[in-house]
Amino acid sequence: MINPQSYKWFFETTTPVEGHMHAIVRTIVSARTKFQQVEIMETASYGKCLVLDGRIQSSEADEFVYHEALVHPGLLAVDLPPTRALVIGGGEGATLREILKCPSLQRAVMVDIDDEVVALCRQHLPEMHQGAFDDPRTELRHEDARAYLERTDERFDLIIVDLVEPLEEGPACLLFTKEFYTLLRERLTARGAITMQAGMTKVGETQFFAAVHRTLREVFPVVAGYQAFVSCFGTPWGFILASKGGDPRRQSLETIDRLLVERIRGPVEYWGGAAHLHSFNLPKFLSEAIARQDRIITDRHPLIVG
């Protein structure tokens, strides 16, 4: 039997009144960048983990759940196999890795403002990025994503928003607003789609997810929330797909399984037709939280996660 006193422990607060504990085998990196506190640690249960500002972003053992849920619904929702994709955030490179499994993709732009985090992940988390940064289709940019989108006139079939929630008022707040989502819509092709992580979907913690969902409905004709349980987070996690036309809720189990074969090359360990149907069929309490939410997030009135 393992003695818990033989470990140091990392305690992650998921809300102001609860959290999740992980036994630490070793700390690989602990540093402060220009933008955030970053740690890469090895835990007893989940292997290597990326931690930003005290919150786990992904773990070696189950990151495939998070990243496949984030990426594959968007890859499969667009009418034709995508050729151009944009990743906003996604420092460990796993989101980029999943997009690059699509052989039709000719160009993948990743914009992450924190070059120090990306460099540390590139060095210490090869299990996650699996060489995605070196793929000839990849263009890696370190700048503010909103400024990049305001400047470029390029159009993308798929945009993936893989950002941490805004924990305090600052530039990140302006990446969760109606104005930003309007900019994303303008940078999509005619039948393009975006997917994004949208926070916890556990009982009592639906405000962020519902507010983002409500805000996206001001901008896109199709907005579909879904969720997956990510074990290392200790909570179900929300995602949202928004598009100019393709609706993932109308795709059958058989369609998803066929499109996965047609559009993906490489291992798929979580997403499939059954997972797709399960994820987009939200429980009643969550659907009701979405229905009654009237908060629209704007530049003037951003939303801060406590």
C-alpha positions as CSV (number, residue, x, y, z in Angstrom):
1,M,0.0,0.0,0.0
2,I,1.2,3.5,-0.9
3,N,1.7,5.8,2.0
4,P,0.2,9.2,1.1
5,Q,2.6,10.9,3.5
6,S,5.5,9.8,1.2
7,Y,4.3,12.3,-1.4
8,K,4.1,16.1,-1.7
9,W,0.6,17.0,-2.8
10,F,-0.7,19.6,-5.3
11,F,-4.1,21.0,-4.4
12,E,-6.1,22.5,-7.2
13,T,-9.0,24.7,-6.3
14,T,-11.9,24.1,-8.7
15,T,-14.2,26.5,-6.9
16,P,-13.7,28.8,-3.9
17,V,-15.0,26.0,-1.6
18,E,-13.7,22.8,-3.2
19,G,-10.7,21.3,-5.0
20,H,-8.9,18.2,-6.2
21,M,-5.6,16.8,-4.9
22,H,-2.8,15.1,-6.9
23,A,0.2,13.3,-5.5
24,I,3.4,14.8,-7.0
25,V,6.2,12.5,-8.1
26,R,8.4,15.4,-9.2
27,T,8.3,19.0,-10.3
28,I,9.9,19.4,-13.7
29,V,9.5,23.1,-14.2
30,S,8.2,26.0,-12.1
31,A,8.6,29.4,-13.6
32,R,6.9,32.8,-13.9
33,T,6.5,34.1,-17.5
34,K,5.5,37.5,-18.6
35,F,1.9,36.4,-18.5
36,Q,1.4,33.6,-16.0
37,Q,2.8,31.1,-13.5
38,V,3.7,27.8,-15.3
39,E,4.4,24.5,-13.8
40,I,5.1,21.1,-15.4
41,M,4.9,18.3,-12.9
42,E,4.6,14.6,-12.9
43,T,1.8,13.2,-10.8
44,A,1.3,9.7,-9.5
45,S,-2.0,9.2,-11.2
46,Y,-1.9,11.1,-14.5
47,G,1.8,11.4,-15.4
48,K,3.1,14.8,-16.7
49,C,0.7,17.7,-16.2
50,L,0.7,21.3,-17.5
51,V,-0.4,23.7,-14.8
52,L,-1.1,27.4,-15.4
53,D,-1.8,29.8,-12.6
54,G,-2.5,26.9,-10.3
55,R,-5.0,25.1,-12.6
56,I,-4.3,21.9,-14.5
57,Q,-4.6,22.4,-18.3
58,S,-3.9,18.8,-19.4
59,S,-2.4,15.6,-18.3
60,E,-0.4,12.9,-20.1
61,A,-2.8,10.2,-19.1
62,D,-6.1,11.7,-20.2
63,E,-5.4,14.7,-22.4
64,F,-6.7,12.8,-25.4
65,V,-10.2,13.1,-23.9
66,Y,-10.0,16.9,-23.7
67,H,-8.3,17.5,-27.0
68,E,-10.3,15.1,-29.1
69,A,-13.5,16.5,-27.6
70,L,-12.3,20.0,-28.4
71,V,-11.1,19.4,-31.9
72,H,-13.0,16.5,-33.6
73,P,-16.5,17.9,-33.5
74,G,-15.3,20.9,-35.5
75,L,-13.3,18.8,-38.0
76,L,-16.4,16.7,-38.7
77,A,-19.1,19.5,-38.7
78,V,-17.8,21.4,-41.8
79,D,-19.3,20.3,-45.1
80,L,-16.0,19.6,-46.8
81,P,-12.8,18.3,-45.4
82,P,-11.0,21.4,-43.9
83,T,-7.9,22.9,-45.6
84,R,-7.1,25.8,-43.2
85,A,-7.3,25.9,-39.4
86,L,-6.5,28.3,-36.7
87,V,-5.7,27.5,-33.0
88,I,-5.9,30.2,-30.5
89,G,-3.9,29.3,-27.3
90,G,-3.2,25.6,-26.9
91,G,0.4,26.0,-25.6
92,E,1.2,22.3,-25.1
93,G,0.6,21.6,-28.8
94,A,-1.9,18.8,-28.4
95,T,-4.7,20.8,-30.0
96,L,-2.5,21.4,-33.0
97,R,-1.6,17.7,-33.0
98,E,-5.2,16.7,-33.3
99,I,-6.0,19.1,-36.1
100,L,-2.9,17.9,-38.1
101,K,-4.4,14.3,-38.0
102,C,-6.7,15.6,-40.8
103,P,-4.8,14.9,-44.1
104,S,-6.8,17.5,-46.1
105,L,-5.4,20.2,-43.9
106,Q,-2.9,22.3,-45.8
107,R,-2.3,25.1,-43.2
108,A,-2.5,25.3,-39.4
109,V,-1.8,28.6,-37.7
110,M,-1.3,28.5,-33.9
111,V,-1.4,31.9,-32.1
112,D,-0.3,31.7,-28.4
113,I,0.9,34.9,-26.8
114,D,3.1,33.2,-24.3
115,D,6.2,32.0,-26.1
116,E,7.8,30.9,-22.8
117,V,5.1,28.4,-22.1
118,V,5.2,27.0,-25.6
119,A,8.9,26.6,-25.4
120,L,8.7,24.8,-22.1
121,C,6.0,22.5,-23.4
122,R,7.9,21.9,-26.6
123,Q,10.9,20.8,-24.5
124,H,9.2,18.9,-21.6
125,L,5.9,17.6,-23.1
126,P,6.8,15.8,-26.3
127,E,4.2,13.1,-25.4
128,M,1.6,15.8,-25.9
129,H,2.7,17.7,-29.0
130,Q,4.2,14.7,-30.8
131,G,6.2,16.9,-33.2
132,A,3.2,19.0,-34.2
133,F,5.3,22.2,-33.9
134,D,7.7,20.9,-36.6
135,D,5.0,19.8,-39.1
136,P,5.5,21.8,-42.3
137,R,1.9,22.8,-42.3
138,T,2.3,24.6,-39.0
139,E,2.8,28.3,-38.6
140,L,3.5,29.3,-34.9
141,R,2.9,32.9,-33.9
142,H,3.4,34.5,-30.5
143,E,1.2,37.6,-30.3
144,D,-2.2,38.7,-29.1
145,A,-4.8,36.6,-30.9
146,R,-7.3,39.5,-31.2
147,A,-4.7,41.8,-32.7
148,Y,-3.7,39.1,-35.2
149,L,-7.3,38.5,-36.2
150,E,-8.0,42.2,-36.6
151,R,-4.9,42.5,-38.9
152,T,-5.2,39.4,-41.1
153,D,-7.7,38.9,-43.9
154,E,-7.2,35.1,-44.1
155,R,-10.2,32.8,-43.8
156,F,-10.3,29.5,-42.0
157,D,-12.5,26.5,-42.2
158,L,-12.0,25.8,-38.5
159,I,-11.0,27.9,-35.5
160,I,-10.3,26.3,-32.2
161,V,-10.2,28.5,-29.1
162,D,-8.2,26.7,-26.4
163,L,-7.8,29.5,-23.8
164,V,-7.8,29.5,-20.0
165,E,-10.8,31.4,-18.5
166,P,-10.1,35.0,-17.6
167,L,-9.2,34.9,-13.9
168,E,-8.7,38.6,-13.6
169,E,-9.5,41.7,-15.7
170,G,-6.9,42.0,-18.5
171,P,-6.3,41.2,-22.2
172,A,-7.7,37.7,-21.9
173,C,-11.1,39.1,-21.0
174,L,-11.4,40.5,-24.5
175,L,-11.2,37.0,-26.0
176,F,-14.5,36.0,-24.5
177,T,-16.8,38.7,-25.7
178,K,-19.5,39.3,-28.4
179,E,-17.1,41.5,-30.2
180,F,-14.4,38.9,-30.3
181,Y,-16.8,36.2,-31.4
182,T,-18.0,38.5,-34.2
183,L,-14.4,38.8,-35.3
184,L,-14.0,35.0,-35.3
185,R,-17.2,34.7,-37.5
186,E,-15.7,37.1,-40.0
187,R,-12.5,35.1,-40.3
188,L,-14.4,31.8,-41.1
189,T,-15.1,30.5,-44.5
190,A,-18.7,30.4,-45.7
191,R,-19.5,27.1,-43.9
192,G,-16.8,27.3,-41.2
193,A,-17.1,26.4,-37.6
194,I,-15.4,27.2,-34.3
195,T,-15.0,25.0,-31.2
196,M,-13.9,26.2,-27.8
197,Q,-13.5,25.0,-24.2
198,A,-16.1,26.7,-22.0
199,G,-15.4,25.8,-18.4
200,M,-17.0,23.5,-15.9
201,T,-20.4,22.0,-16.3
202,K,-20.8,20.6,-12.8
203,V,-23.9,21.2,-10.7
204,G,-23.7,24.7,-9.3
205,E,-21.0,25.9,-11.6
206,T,-22.7,26.6,-15.0
207,Q,-22.5,30.4,-15.1
208,F,-19.5,30.7,-17.3
209,F,-20.6,28.0,-19.7
210,A,-24.1,29.4,-20.0
211,A,-22.9,33.0,-20.5
212,V,-20.5,32.1,-23.2
213,H,-23.2,30.0,-24.9
214,R,-25.7,32.9,-24.7
215,T,-23.1,35.4,-26.1
216,L,-22.3,33.1,-29.0
217,R,-26.0,32.9,-29.9
218,E,-25.8,36.7,-30.6
219,V,-23.3,36.0,-33.3
220,F,-23.8,32.5,-34.9
221,P,-26.9,30.8,-36.3
222,V,-25.8,27.5,-34.8
223,V,-24.6,27.1,-31.3
224,A,-24.3,23.7,-29.7
225,G,-23.0,23.0,-26.2
226,Y,-21.5,19.6,-25.2
227,Q,-19.4,18.1,-22.5
228,A,-16.9,15.4,-21.5
229,F,-15.7,14.2,-18.2
230,V,-12.0,14.9,-17.9
231,S,-10.7,12.8,-15.0
232,C,-7.7,14.9,-14.0
233,F,-9.9,17.9,-13.7
234,G,-12.2,16.0,-11.4
235,T,-15.3,17.5,-13.0
236,P,-17.3,17.4,-16.3
237,W,-16.0,20.0,-18.7
238,G,-17.9,22.1,-21.2
239,F,-17.3,22.8,-24.9
240,I,-19.2,24.7,-27.5
241,L,-19.4,24.4,-31.2
242,A,-20.6,27.5,-33.2
243,S,-21.0,27.5,-36.9
244,K,-22.4,29.3,-39.9
245,G,-24.5,26.3,-40.8
246,G,-23.3,22.8,-39.8
247,D,-25.2,21.5,-36.8
248,P,-23.5,18.6,-35.0
249,R,-26.7,17.7,-33.2
250,R,-28.1,16.6,-36.6
251,Q,-25.3,14.2,-37.3
252,S,-26.0,10.5,-36.6
253,L,-23.8,7.9,-34.9
254,E,-23.1,6.3,-38.3
255,T,-22.2,9.7,-39.9
256,I,-19.7,10.5,-37.2
257,D,-18.0,7.1,-37.4
258,R,-17.8,7.3,-41.2
259,L,-16.4,10.9,-41.2
260,L,-13.8,9.9,-38.6
261,V,-12.5,7.2,-41.0
262,E,-12.6,9.6,-44.0
263,R,-11.1,12.7,-42.3
264,I,-8.7,11.5,-39.6
265,R,-5.4,9.7,-39.9
266,G,-3.9,8.5,-36.6
267,P,-5.2,7.2,-33.3
268,V,-8.6,8.3,-32.0
269,E,-9.1,7.0,-28.5
270,Y,-12.2,8.9,-27.2
271,W,-14.3,10.5,-29.9
272,G,-16.7,8.4,-32.0
273,G,-20.4,8.2,-32.9
274,A,-21.5,7.1,-29.5
275,A,-19.4,9.6,-27.6
276,H,-20.7,12.4,-30.0
277,L,-24.4,11.6,-29.2
278,H,-23.7,11.3,-25.5
279,S,-21.7,14.6,-25.4
280,F,-24.3,16.7,-27.2
281,N,-27.2,15.4,-25.3
282,L,-26.9,17.7,-22.2
283,P,-28.5,16.9,-18.9
284,K,-31.7,18.7,-18.0
285,F,-30.1,21.0,-15.3
286,L,-27.5,22.2,-17.8
287,S,-30.0,22.8,-20.6
288,E,-32.1,24.8,-18.2
289,A,-29.1,26.9,-17.1
290,I,-28.5,27.7,-20.8
291,A,-32.2,28.5,-21.4
292,R,-32.5,31.0,-18.5
293,Q,-29.1,32.7,-19.0
294,D,-29.5,36.3,-20.3
295,R,-26.0,37.6,-19.7
296,I,-24.2,38.7,-22.9
297,I,-20.4,39.2,-22.5
298,T,-19.1,42.4,-24.1
299,D,-15.9,44.4,-24.2
300,R,-17.5,46.9,-21.9
301,H,-18.8,44.3,-19.5
302,P,-16.4,41.3,-19.5
303,L,-16.9,38.2,-17.5
304,I,-14.3,37.3,-14.8
305,V,-14.1,33.7,-13.4
306,G,-13.7,33.7,-9.6
